[in-house]
Amino acid sequence: MTGYSGPVDGYYAAWASLVRQASVLDDLAERATAAQAELRAAFDRDRHALGNDQYGAELAKKLPAMESDIFAAISAHIAELEHTAGGLRANARNYEAAEQPSSAR
């Protein structure tokens, strides 16, 4: 195993790396949440600037469903990032506990 410096036999999990990666996902979720808020503000700001022609009227009819789909997808993405970060942390706790001597438990 190239780059591996853990025990030679058995299974080893770098639980500290799991915690670091959970933090990366937390950051991505925060950034996605901020982007979602900015996008919501842009939709709210520009919703009535669609124009008074037939194209603008048709887009105005379809825009609520389009917005709903967009924000549902972003929310699902954020929820998945948060869920995965939580799972990484839970696994890290389990691996860390398993590495502790039995007297420390």
Backbone atoms as SQL, in Angstrom:
CREATE TABLE atoms (id INTEGER PRIMARY KEY, chain TEXT, resi INTEGER, resn TEXT, atom TEXT, x REAL, y REAL, z REAL);
INSERT INTO atoms VALUES
  (1, 'A', 1, 'MET', 'N', 0.834, -1.178, 0.000),
  (2, 'A', 1, 'MET', 'CA', 0.000, 0.000, 0.000),
  (3, 'A', 1, 'MET', 'C', 0.879, 1.242, 0.000),
  (4, 'A', 2, 'THR', 'N', 0.944, 1.923, -1.074),
  (5, 'A', 2, 'THR', 'CA', 1.780, 3.106, -1.201),
  (6, 'A', 2, 'THR', 'C', 1.228, 4.245, -0.348),
  (7, 'A', 3, 'GLY', 'N', 2.111, 4.880, 0.419),
  (8, 'A', 3, 'GLY', 'CA', 1.704, 6.011, 1.233),
  (9, 'A', 3, 'GLY', 'C', 1.011, 5.637, 2.520),
  (10, 'A', 4, 'TYR', 'N', 0.965, 4.378, 2.838),
  (11, 'A', 4, 'TYR', 'CA', 0.272, 3.912, 4.034),
  (12, 'A', 4, 'TYR', 'C', 1.286, 3.667, 5.136),
  (13, 'A', 5, 'SER', 'N', 1.074, 4.267, 6.308),
  (14, 'A', 5, 'SER', 'CA', 2.028, 4.088, 7.398),
  (15, 'A', 5, 'SER', 'C', 1.374, 3.500, 8.645),
  (16, 'A', 6, 'GLY', 'N', 0.190, 2.940, 8.501),
  (17, 'A', 6, 'GLY', 'CA', -0.519, 2.353, 9.641),
  (18, 'A', 6, 'GLY', 'C', -0.059, 0.936, 9.908),
  (19, 'A', 7, 'PRO', 'N', -0.825, 0.214, 10.699),
  (20, 'A', 7, 'PRO', 'CA', -0.475, -1.173, 11.014),
  (21, 'A', 7, 'PRO', 'C', -0.374, -2.019, 9.746),
  (22, 'A', 8, 'VAL', 'N', 0.488, -3.020, 9.787),
  (23, 'A', 8, 'VAL', 'CA', 0.681, -3.855, 8.609),
  (24, 'A', 8, 'VAL', 'C', -0.426, -4.886, 8.455),
  (25, 'A', 9, 'ASP', 'N', -1.019, -5.307, 9.535),
  (26, 'A', 9, 'ASP', 'CA', -2.095, -6.294, 9.431),
  (27, 'A', 9, 'ASP', 'C', -3.380, -5.678, 9.980),
  (28, 'A', 10, 'GLY', 'N', -4.487, -6.170, 9.496),
  (29, 'A', 10, 'GLY', 'CA', -5.776, -5.653, 9.954),
  (30, 'A', 10, 'GLY', 'C', -6.222, -4.438, 9.153),
  (31, 'A', 11, 'TYR', 'N', -7.263, -3.827, 9.637),
  (32, 'A', 11, 'TYR', 'CA', -7.880, -2.695, 8.956),
  (33, 'A', 11, 'TYR', 'C', -7.600, -1.429, 9.745),
  (34, 'A', 12, 'TYR', 'N', -7.304, -0.353, 9.054),
  (35, 'A', 12, 'TYR', 'CA', -7.034, 0.916, 9.704),
  (36, 'A', 12, 'TYR', 'C', -7.858, 2.002, 9.022),
  (37, 'A', 13, 'ALA', 'N', -8.524, 2.816, 9.809),
  (38, 'A', 13, 'ALA', 'CA', -9.280, 3.947, 9.277),
  (39, 'A', 13, 'ALA', 'C', -8.667, 5.231, 9.818),
  (40, 'A', 14, 'ALA', 'N', -8.411, 6.159, 8.942),
  (41, 'A', 14, 'ALA', 'CA', -7.861, 7.458, 9.344),
  (42, 'A', 14, 'ALA', 'C', -9.024, 8.346, 9.767),
  (43, 'A', 15, 'TRP', 'N', -9.494, 8.129, 11.002),
  (44, 'A', 15, 'TRP', 'CA', -10.699, 8.821, 11.460),
  (45, 'A', 15, 'TRP', 'C', -10.531, 10.330, 11.479),
  (46, 'A', 16, 'ALA', 'N', -9.334, 10.836, 11.729),
  (47, 'A', 16, 'ALA', 'CA', -9.125, 12.291, 11.712),
  (48, 'A', 16, 'ALA', 'C', -9.366, 12.852, 10.309),
  (49, 'A', 17, 'SER', 'N', -9.046, 12.073, 9.297),
  (50, 'A', 17, 'SER', 'CA', -9.318, 12.498, 7.918),
  (51, 'A', 17, 'SER', 'C', -10.816, 12.561, 7.655),
  (52, 'A', 18, 'LEU', 'N', -11.557, 11.646, 8.248),
  (53, 'A', 18, 'LEU', 'CA', -13.013, 11.677, 8.104),
  (54, 'A', 18, 'LEU', 'C', -13.575, 12.966, 8.696),
  (55, 'A', 19, 'VAL', 'N', -13.049, 13.363, 9.847),
  (56, 'A', 19, 'VAL', 'CA', -13.496, 14.606, 10.485),
  (57, 'A', 19, 'VAL', 'C', -13.154, 15.804, 9.602),
  (58, 'A', 20, 'ARG', 'N', -11.952, 15.813, 9.036),
  (59, 'A', 20, 'ARG', 'CA', -11.559, 16.917, 8.143),
  (60, 'A', 20, 'ARG', 'C', -12.473, 16.983, 6.921),
  (61, 'A', 21, 'GLN', 'N', -12.769, 15.840, 6.346),
  (62, 'A', 21, 'GLN', 'CA', -13.632, 15.837, 5.164),
  (63, 'A', 21, 'GLN', 'C', -15.055, 16.266, 5.512),
  (64, 'A', 22, 'ALA', 'N', -15.511, 15.942, 6.711),
  (65, 'A', 22, 'ALA', 'CA', -16.830, 16.409, 7.151),
  (66, 'A', 22, 'ALA', 'C', -16.845, 17.935, 7.198),
  (67, 'A', 23, 'SER', 'N', -15.748, 18.531, 7.638),
  (68, 'A', 23, 'SER', 'CA', -15.648, 19.994, 7.676),
  (69, 'A', 23, 'SER', 'C', -15.672, 20.589, 6.270),
  (70, 'A', 24, 'VAL', 'N', -15.046, 19.897, 5.325),
  (71, 'A', 24, 'VAL', 'CA', -15.088, 20.343, 3.926),
  (72, 'A', 24, 'VAL', 'C', -16.538, 20.343, 3.432),
  (73, 'A', 25, 'LEU', 'N', -17.273, 19.293, 3.756),
  (74, 'A', 25, 'LEU', 'CA', -18.676, 19.220, 3.343),
  (75, 'A', 25, 'LEU', 'C', -19.514, 20.283, 4.041),
  (76, 'A', 26, 'ASP', 'N', -19.206, 20.576, 5.312),
  (77, 'A', 26, 'ASP', 'CA', -19.901, 21.661, 6.013),
  (78, 'A', 26, 'ASP', 'C', -19.704, 22.980, 5.276),
  (79, 'A', 27, 'ASP', 'N', -18.470, 23.231, 4.846),
  (80, 'A', 27, 'ASP', 'CA', -18.171, 24.459, 4.114),
  (81, 'A', 27, 'ASP', 'C', -18.938, 24.505, 2.791),
  (82, 'A', 28, 'LEU', 'N', -18.979, 23.395, 2.096),
  (83, 'A', 28, 'LEU', 'CA', -19.731, 23.339, 0.833),
  (84, 'A', 28, 'LEU', 'C', -21.218, 23.586, 1.069),
  (85, 'A', 29, 'ALA', 'N', -21.757, 23.025, 2.144),
  (86, 'A', 29, 'ALA', 'CA', -23.173, 23.232, 2.465),
  (87, 'A', 29, 'ALA', 'C', -23.442, 24.702, 2.787),
  (88, 'A', 30, 'GLU', 'N', -22.537, 25.335, 3.527),
  (89, 'A', 30, 'GLU', 'CA', -22.695, 26.761, 3.838),
  (90, 'A', 30, 'GLU', 'C', -22.642, 27.604, 2.572),
  (91, 'A', 31, 'ARG', 'N', -21.716, 27.279, 1.687),
  (92, 'A', 31, 'ARG', 'CA', -21.599, 28.027, 0.434),
  (93, 'A', 31, 'ARG', 'C', -22.831, 27.814, -0.444),
  (94, 'A', 32, 'ALA', 'N', -23.335, 26.599, -0.486),
  (95, 'A', 32, 'ALA', 'CA', -24.541, 26.321, -1.276),
  (96, 'A', 32, 'ALA', 'C', -25.750, 27.045, -0.686),
  (97, 'A', 33, 'THR', 'N', -25.819, 27.119, 0.640),
  (98, 'A', 33, 'THR', 'CA', -26.915, 27.835, 1.294),
  (99, 'A', 33, 'THR', 'C', -26.851, 29.323, 0.964),
  (100, 'A', 34, 'ALA', 'N', -25.648, 29.886, 0.982),
  (101, 'A', 34, 'ALA', 'CA', -25.482, 31.299, 0.624),
  (102, 'A', 34, 'ALA', 'C', -25.848, 31.536, -0.840),
  (103, 'A', 35, 'ALA', 'N', -25.427, 30.641, -1.718),
  (104, 'A', 35, 'ALA', 'CA', -25.762, 30.768, -3.142),
  (105, 'A', 35, 'ALA', 'C', -27.267, 30.668, -3.350),
  (106, 'A', 36, 'GLN', 'N', -27.908, 29.778, -2.603),
  (107, 'A', 36, 'GLN', 'CA', -29.359, 29.633, -2.697),
  (108, 'A', 36, 'GLN', 'C', -30.051, 30.936, -2.285),
  (109, 'A', 37, 'ALA', 'N', -29.569, 31.555, -1.212),
  (110, 'A', 37, 'ALA', 'CA', -30.155, 32.817, -0.758),
  (111, 'A', 37, 'ALA', 'C', -29.954, 33.919, -1.802),
  (112, 'A', 38, 'GLU', 'N', -28.766, 33.962, -2.404),
  (113, 'A', 38, 'GLU', 'CA', -28.504, 34.955, -3.452),
  (114, 'A', 38, 'GLU', 'C', -29.400, 34.722, -4.667),
  (115, 'A', 39, 'LEU', 'N', -29.578, 33.468, -5.025),
  (116, 'A', 39, 'LEU', 'CA', -30.439, 33.149, -6.163),
  (117, 'A', 39, 'LEU', 'C', -31.886, 33.509, -5.862),
  (118, 'A', 40, 'ARG', 'N', -32.335, 33.229, -4.639),
  (119, 'A', 40, 'ARG', 'CA', -33.700, 33.587, -4.237),
  (120, 'A', 40, 'ARG', 'C', -33.887, 35.100, -4.344),
  (121, 'A', 41, 'ALA', 'N', -32.907, 35.859, -3.876),
  (122, 'A', 41, 'ALA', 'CA', -32.991, 37.321, -3.954),
  (123, 'A', 41, 'ALA', 'C', -33.041, 37.787, -5.407),
  (124, 'A', 42, 'ALA', 'N', -32.272, 37.147, -6.276),
  (125, 'A', 42, 'ALA', 'CA', -32.283, 37.514, -7.695),
  (126, 'A', 42, 'ALA', 'C', -33.638, 37.213, -8.327),
  (127, 'A', 43, 'PHE', 'N', -34.206, 36.063, -8.010),
  (128, 'A', 43, 'PHE', 'CA', -35.539, 35.747, -8.535),
  (129, 'A', 43, 'PHE', 'C', -36.561, 36.757, -8.022),
  (130, 'A', 44, 'ASP', 'N', -36.501, 37.064, -6.739),
  (131, 'A', 44, 'ASP', 'CA', -37.457, 38.015, -6.165),
  (132, 'A', 44, 'ASP', 'C', -37.290, 39.401, -6.779),
  (133, 'A', 45, 'ARG', 'N', -36.042, 39.801, -6.997),
  (134, 'A', 45, 'ARG', 'CA', -35.757, 41.120, -7.563),
  (135, 'A', 45, 'ARG', 'C', -36.216, 41.218, -9.021),
  (136, 'A', 46, 'ASP', 'N', -35.980, 40.171, -9.791),
  (137, 'A', 46, 'ASP', 'CA', -36.189, 40.245, -11.236),
  (138, 'A', 46, 'ASP', 'C', -37.482, 39.608, -11.729),
  (139, 'A', 47, 'ARG', 'N', -38.261, 39.086, -10.837),
  (140, 'A', 47, 'ARG', 'CA', -39.477, 38.373, -11.228),
  (141, 'A', 47, 'ARG', 'C', -40.408, 39.224, -12.099),
  (142, 'A', 48, 'HIS', 'N', -40.491, 40.500, -11.796),
  (143, 'A', 48, 'HIS', 'CA', -41.439, 41.351, -12.517),
  (144, 'A', 48, 'HIS', 'C', -40.796, 42.067, -13.702),
  (145, 'A', 49, 'ALA', 'N', -39.597, 41.681, -14.055),
  (146, 'A', 49, 'ALA', 'CA', -38.901, 42.302, -15.185),
  (147, 'A', 49, 'ALA', 'C', -38.911, 41.385, -16.404),
  (148, 'A', 50, 'LEU', 'N', -39.942, 40.583, -16.521),
  (149, 'A', 50, 'LEU', 'CA', -39.998, 39.609, -17.608),
  (150, 'A', 50, 'LEU', 'C', -40.481, 40.216, -18.920),
  (151, 'A', 51, 'GLY', 'N', -41.012, 41.405, -18.844),
  (152, 'A', 51, 'GLY', 'CA', -41.506, 42.048, -20.055),
  (153, 'A', 51, 'GLY', 'C', -43.012, 41.899, -20.177),
  (154, 'A', 52, 'ASN', 'N', -43.587, 42.754, -20.998),
  (155, 'A', 52, 'ASN', 'CA', -45.038, 42.771, -21.175),
  (156, 'A', 52, 'ASN', 'C', -45.477, 42.083, -22.457),
  (157, 'A', 53, 'ASP', 'N', -44.557, 41.429, -23.129),
  (158, 'A', 53, 'ASP', 'CA', -44.915, 40.760, -24.373),
  (159, 'A', 53, 'ASP', 'C', -45.405, 39.334, -24.092),
  (160, 'A', 54, 'GLN', 'N', -45.722, 38.621, -25.157),
  (161, 'A', 54, 'GLN', 'CA', -46.242, 37.256, -25.038),
  (162, 'A', 54, 'GLN', 'C', -45.218, 36.328, -24.378),
  (163, 'A', 55, 'TYR', 'N', -43.934, 36.513, -24.711),
  (164, 'A', 55, 'TYR', 'CA', -42.885, 35.683, -24.126),
  (165, 'A', 55, 'TYR', 'C', -42.817, 35.899, -22.620),
  (166, 'A', 56, 'GLY', 'N', -42.831, 37.164, -22.199),
  (167, 'A', 56, 'GLY', 'CA', -42.782, 37.481, -20.772),
  (168, 'A', 56, 'GLY', 'C', -43.980, 36.922, -20.034),
  (169, 'A', 57, 'ALA', 'N', -45.158, 37.013, -20.648),
  (170, 'A', 57, 'ALA', 'CA', -46.372, 36.496, -20.015),
  (171, 'A', 57, 'ALA', 'C', -46.307, 34.976, -19.869),
  (172, 'A', 58, 'GLU', 'N', -45.805, 34.307, -20.884),
  (173, 'A', 58, 'GLU', 'CA', -45.692, 32.841, -20.822),
  (174, 'A', 58, 'GLU', 'C', -44.653, 32.422, -19.781),
  (175, 'A', 59, 'LEU', 'N', -43.535, 33.125, -19.746),
  (176, 'A', 59, 'LEU', 'CA', -42.504, 32.817, -18.757),
  (177, 'A', 59, 'LEU', 'C', -43.020, 33.061, -17.342),
  (178, 'A', 60, 'ALA', 'N', -43.795, 34.108, -17.158),
  (179, 'A', 60, 'ALA', 'CA', -44.362, 34.401, -15.839),
  (180, 'A', 60, 'ALA', 'C', -45.247, 33.256, -15.355),
  (181, 'A', 61, 'LYS', 'N', -45.932, 32.590, -16.281),
  (182, 'A', 61, 'LYS', 'CA', -46.774, 31.442, -15.907),
  (183, 'A', 61, 'LYS', 'C', -45.925, 30.247, -15.473),
  (184, 'A', 62, 'LYS', 'N', -44.800, 30.056, -16.157),
  (185, 'A', 62, 'LYS', 'CA', -43.976, 28.871, -15.912),
  (186, 'A', 62, 'LYS', 'C', -42.930, 29.074, -14.816),
  (187, 'A', 63, 'LEU', 'N', -42.626, 30.317, -14.504),
  (188, 'A', 63, 'LEU', 'CA', -41.545, 30.607, -13.571),
  (189, 'A', 63, 'LEU', 'C', -41.740, 30.011, -12.175),
  (190, 'A', 64, 'PRO', 'N', -42.928, 30.052, -11.585),
  (191, 'A', 64, 'PRO', 'CA', -43.065, 29.475, -10.239),
  (192, 'A', 64, 'PRO', 'C', -42.681, 27.992, -10.172),
  (193, 'A', 65, 'ALA', 'N', -43.083, 27.216, -11.144),
  (194, 'A', 65, 'ALA', 'CA', -42.727, 25.791, -11.151),
  (195, 'A', 65, 'ALA', 'C', -41.231, 25.611, -11.384),
  (196, 'A', 66, 'MET', 'N', -40.665, 26.434, -12.266),
  (197, 'A', 66, 'MET', 'CA', -39.226, 26.359, -12.518),
  (198, 'A', 66, 'MET', 'C', -38.446, 26.702, -11.246),
  (199, 'A', 67, 'GLU', 'N', -38.858, 27.773, -10.576),
  (200, 'A', 67, 'GLU', 'CA', -38.205, 28.164, -9.321),
  (201, 'A', 67, 'GLU', 'C', -38.317, 27.051, -8.286),
  (202, 'A', 68, 'SER', 'N', -39.488, 26.499, -8.179),
  (203, 'A', 68, 'SER', 'CA', -39.710, 25.430, -7.199),
  (204, 'A', 68, 'SER', 'C', -38.770, 24.256, -7.446),
  (205, 'A', 69, 'ASP', 'N', -38.637, 23.854, -8.696),
  (206, 'A', 69, 'ASP', 'CA', -37.739, 22.740, -9.039),
  (207, 'A', 69, 'ASP', 'C', -36.277, 23.082, -8.739),
  (208, 'A', 70, 'ILE', 'N', -35.883, 24.295, -9.076),
  (209, 'A', 70, 'ILE', 'CA', -34.500, 24.721, -8.839),
  (210, 'A', 70, 'ILE', 'C', -34.190, 24.704, -7.348),
  (211, 'A', 71, 'PHE', 'N', -35.068, 25.312, -6.548),
  (212, 'A', 71, 'PHE', 'CA', -34.796, 25.408, -5.115),
  (213, 'A', 71, 'PHE', 'C', -34.958, 24.066, -4.406),
  (214, 'A', 72, 'ALA', 'N', -35.808, 23.215, -4.928),
  (215, 'A', 72, 'ALA', 'CA', -35.909, 21.858, -4.362),
  (216, 'A', 72, 'ALA', 'C', -34.613, 21.088, -4.605),
  (217, 'A', 73, 'ALA', 'N', -34.047, 21.241, -5.796),
  (218, 'A', 73, 'ALA', 'CA', -32.788, 20.551, -6.109),
  (219, 'A', 73, 'ALA', 'C', -31.642, 21.080, -5.249),
  (220, 'A', 74, 'ILE', 'N', -31.577, 22.394, -5.085),
  (221, 'A', 74, 'ILE', 'CA', -30.511, 22.965, -4.251),
  (222, 'A', 74, 'ILE', 'C', -30.683, 22.519, -2.805),
  (223, 'A', 75, 'SER', 'N', -31.908, 22.543, -2.308),
  (224, 'A', 75, 'SER', 'CA', -32.162, 22.112, -0.927),
  (225, 'A', 75, 'SER', 'C', -31.803, 20.648, -0.728),
  (226, 'A', 76, 'ALA', 'N', -32.116, 19.817, -1.704),
  (227, 'A', 76, 'ALA', 'CA', -31.761, 18.392, -1.614),
  (228, 'A', 76, 'ALA', 'C', -30.243, 18.223, -1.602),
  (229, 'A', 77, 'HIS', 'N', -29.551, 19.015, -2.397),
  (230, 'A', 77, 'HIS', 'CA', -28.082, 18.968, -2.430),
  (231, 'A', 77, 'HIS', 'C', -27.505, 19.352, -1.066),
  (232, 'A', 78, 'ILE', 'N', -28.020, 20.421, -0.488),
  (233, 'A', 78, 'ILE', 'CA', -27.553, 20.869, 0.825),
  (234, 'A', 78, 'ILE', 'C', -27.831, 19.802, 1.875),
  (235, 'A', 79, 'ALA', 'N', -29.024, 19.238, 1.852),
  (236, 'A', 79, 'ALA', 'CA', -29.374, 18.191, 2.823),
  (237, 'A', 79, 'ALA', 'C', -28.451, 16.986, 2.686),
  (238, 'A', 80, 'GLU', 'N', -28.105, 16.625, 1.462),
  (239, 'A', 80, 'GLU', 'CA', -27.207, 15.481, 1.246),
  (240, 'A', 80, 'GLU', 'C', -25.799, 15.783, 1.755),
  (241, 'A', 81, 'LEU', 'N', -25.325, 16.994, 1.531),
  (242, 'A', 81, 'LEU', 'CA', -24.016, 17.384, 2.061),
  (243, 'A', 81, 'LEU', 'C', -24.012, 17.296, 3.584),
  (244, 'A', 82, 'GLU', 'N', -25.062, 17.818, 4.207),
  (245, 'A', 82, 'GLU', 'CA', -25.149, 17.799, 5.672),
  (246, 'A', 82, 'GLU', 'C', -25.266, 16.373, 6.202),
  (247, 'A', 83, 'HIS', 'N', -26.053, 15.558, 5.530),
  (248, 'A', 83, 'HIS', 'CA', -26.219, 14.161, 5.941),
  (249, 'A', 83, 'HIS', 'C', -24.895, 13.402, 5.831),
  (250, 'A', 84, 'THR', 'N', -24.201, 13.604, 4.733),
  (251, 'A', 84, 'THR', 'CA', -22.923, 12.921, 4.532),
  (252, 'A', 84, 'THR', 'C', -21.891, 13.380, 5.559),
  (253, 'A', 85, 'ALA', 'N', -21.848, 14.682, 5.846),
  (254, 'A', 85, 'ALA', 'CA', -20.922, 15.193, 6.868),
  (255, 'A', 85, 'ALA', 'C', -21.232, 14.565, 8.221),
  (256, 'A', 86, 'GLY', 'N', -22.505, 14.452, 8.550),
  (257, 'A', 86, 'GLY', 'CA', -22.888, 13.817, 9.813),
  (258, 'A', 86, 'GLY', 'C', -22.484, 12.356, 9.857),
  (259, 'A', 87, 'GLY', 'N', -22.638, 11.665, 8.744),
  (260, 'A', 87, 'GLY', 'CA', -22.234, 10.263, 8.667),
  (261, 'A', 87, 'GLY', 'C', -20.730, 10.095, 8.819),
  (262, 'A', 88, 'LEU', 'N', -19.969, 10.993, 8.203),
  (263, 'A', 88, 'LEU', 'CA', -18.512, 10.935, 8.347),
  (264, 'A', 88, 'LEU', 'C', -18.104, 11.143, 9.804),
  (265, 'A', 89, 'ARG', 'N', -18.758, 12.092, 10.466),
  (266, 'A', 89, 'ARG', 'CA', -18.433, 12.341, 11.880),
  (267, 'A', 89, 'ARG', 'C', -18.797, 11.139, 12.750),
  (268, 'A', 90, 'ALA', 'N', -19.950, 10.544, 12.491),
  (269, 'A', 90, 'ALA', 'CA', -20.358, 9.367, 13.272),
  (270, 'A', 90, 'ALA', 'C', -19.367, 8.225, 13.074),
  (271, 'A', 91, 'ASN', 'N', -18.963, 7.994, 11.835),
  (272, 'A', 91, 'ASN', 'CA', -17.976, 6.945, 11.567),
  (273, 'A', 91, 'ASN', 'C', -16.646, 7.261, 12.233),
  (274, 'A', 92, 'ALA', 'N', -16.237, 8.517, 12.187),
  (275, 'A', 92, 'ALA', 'CA', -14.974, 8.908, 12.821),
  (276, 'A', 92, 'ALA', 'C', -15.019, 8.632, 14.320),
  (277, 'A', 93, 'ARG', 'N', -16.151, 8.958, 14.958),
  (278, 'A', 93, 'ARG', 'CA', -16.281, 8.680, 16.400),
  (279, 'A', 93, 'ARG', 'C', -16.171, 7.189, 16.673),
  (280, 'A', 94, 'ASN', 'N', -16.818, 6.386, 15.845),
  (281, 'A', 94, 'ASN', 'CA', -16.766, 4.931, 16.033),
  (282, 'A', 94, 'ASN', 'C', -15.347, 4.391, 15.857),
  (283, 'A', 95, 'TYR', 'N', -14.673, 4.844, 14.804),
  (284, 'A', 95, 'TYR', 'CA', -13.302, 4.381, 14.575),
  (285, 'A', 95, 'TYR', 'C', -12.369, 4.854, 15.686),
  (286, 'A', 96, 'GLU', 'N', -12.536, 6.095, 16.117),
  (287, 'A', 96, 'GLU', 'CA', -11.692, 6.614, 17.192),
  (288, 'A', 96, 'GLU', 'C', -11.908, 5.811, 18.474),
  (289, 'A', 97, 'ALA', 'N', -13.166, 5.527, 18.798),
  (290, 'A', 97, 'ALA', 'CA', -13.467, 4.751, 20.007),
  (291, 'A', 97, 'ALA', 'C', -12.869, 3.348, 19.923),
  (292, 'A', 98, 'ALA', 'N', -12.895, 2.759, 18.734),
  (293, 'A', 98, 'ALA', 'CA', -12.352, 1.404, 18.569),
  (294, 'A', 98, 'ALA', 'C', -10.839, 1.378, 18.760),
  (295, 'A', 99, 'GLU', 'N', -10.174, 2.486, 18.480),
  (296, 'A', 99, 'GLU', 'CA', -8.722, 2.544, 18.635),
  (297, 'A', 99, 'GLU', 'C', -8.286, 2.775, 20.076),
  (298, 'A', 100, 'GLN', 'N', -9.212, 3.235, 20.916),
  (299, 'A', 100, 'GLN', 'CA', -8.856, 3.506, 22.305),
  (300, 'A', 100, 'GLN', 'C', -8.671, 2.188, 23.051),
  (301, 'A', 101, 'PRO', 'N', -7.733, 2.142, 23.979),
  (302, 'A', 101, 'PRO', 'CA', -7.573, 0.928, 24.787),
  (303, 'A', 101, 'PRO', 'C', -8.866, 0.644, 25.553),
  (304, 'A', 102, 'SER', 'N', -9.150, -0.625, 25.784),
  (305, 'A', 102, 'SER', 'CA', -10.411, -0.995, 26.430),
  (306, 'A', 102, 'SER', 'C', -10.552, -0.370, 27.811),
  (307, 'A', 103, 'SER', 'N', -9.473, -0.066, 28.507),
  (308, 'A', 103, 'SER', 'CA', -9.569, 0.563, 29.821),
  (309, 'A', 103, 'SER', 'C', -10.008, 2.020, 29.720),
  (310, 'A', 104, 'ALA', 'N', -9.833, 2.641, 28.554),
  (311, 'A', 104, 'ALA', 'CA', -10.223, 4.040, 28.382),
  (312, 'A', 104, 'ALA', 'C', -11.688, 4.172, 28.020),
  (313, 'A', 105, 'ARG', 'N', -12.353, 3.089, 27.709),
  (314, 'A', 105, 'ARG', 'CA', -13.755, 3.159, 27.282),
  (315, 'A', 105, 'ARG', 'C', -14.690, 3.296, 28.416);
